[in-house]
Amino acid sequence: PMLEAHPELRGPLATLMGSAYFNMGAVARSRDLLDQAVASIRADPSIEPLARAATLERAASAAYRSGELEVAHAYLDEAEPLAVGDSAEAYRVRDAIADVRWDLARDAGESA
């Protein structure tokens, strides 16, 4: 009920919780939360581009680990142009995007 009054918190909180589940190895639970987070950030134009990119990267990682490779590619394609800047967080997000892309290429048999 409290989140209904604060829609700007839905995406960031779902990202945080989904990331925690992902880090604990509960990929299926993280997928649900991260997909909700992606829907929330897409609906809220006030979310900063880098925060959008971070959510999309986490969702891509979970989709990859779930075997949903097309979904992972789509999330990464959406995240990449948003991950700009020279901050440590921008570098971290770009590195994570590149890491998932490398995993996808490796699993597809491409030399990486």
N, C-alpha and C positions, 0 to 999 in steps of 0.2 A: 504493500500500500504506500509506503513512503517513497518508493521509486517512481510511482505514478506521478507524484508531484514534482519530480526532478528527472525528466527524461534525459537530460544531458549527462546523467551519471550511469545510465544503463549500459552503454557501450563500454566505457572504461572499467566499470565493475565486473561486467561479464568477461572482459579481456583478462583482468587480473585473476578472477576465479578460474577461468578456462586455462590460463597459463599455469596456475598452481596444480590443477589436475593433470595437465600434460607433463609437468615436471615430476609428478609422482607416478607417472606411468598409466594413469587412467585416461587413455586416449579417447575412448568412446564418450566419456562424460565431458572431456575437454572439447570435443568436436561440437557437441550440442551448445555449450556455452559460447564457444568462439563463433559459431554460425550466428547465434543471437547477437553477439557483439558486432559482427560485420553488418548485420541488418540495422542495428541501432546507429552505428557510425555513418552508414550511408544515408540514414534519415535525418541526421543532425548536422547541418552545415557549420555549426560552431566548433566542431571537433577539428583540431589543427591537423594539417596534412601529414606531419610526421607521426602523430598519434594514430591516424588512420592507417598509415603504412605499417606501423608496428603491430596493430591488430590484424591486418591482412596477412602479414608474415607469420604470425603465430597460428592463424587459421590455416594458412598454407602448410605449415609444418604438421599440424594435426591431420589435415586431409591427406598429406603424403603418407604419414604413418598409418593411416586407415586404409591405404590403397586406393584412394580417390585421386588419381594423378591428374585428371583433367581439371578437377576443382582446384587442386594445388597450383597448377599452371595459371589458371584464371585469376586466383587471388594474387599470385606473384606479379602477373602482368598489370594488375590494378595497383599494387603496392609500389612497384619500382619507380614510376614517375613522381610519386609523393615523397620518396625518401631522399630529400635534398638537404643541403646545408653542410656546415663544417663542425657541427657540435659532436660531442662524443656519442650521443644517442643516434644521430644521423648515421655515423660510421657503423655503430652497432647494428642498426636496422639493415643497412646495405650489406653488411657482412652476413647477417642471418639470411637475407634474401639470396645472396650468392651461394651460401651453403646449401640451402634447399634446392636451388637450381642445379648445383653440382650433384646432389643426391639423385635428383630426377634424371639427369643426363647419364650418370653412372648406371643406374638401374635400367635405363633404356639401351645400354650397351655401347654408348658413345664413349670415346676416350676422353677422359677429363683431366 
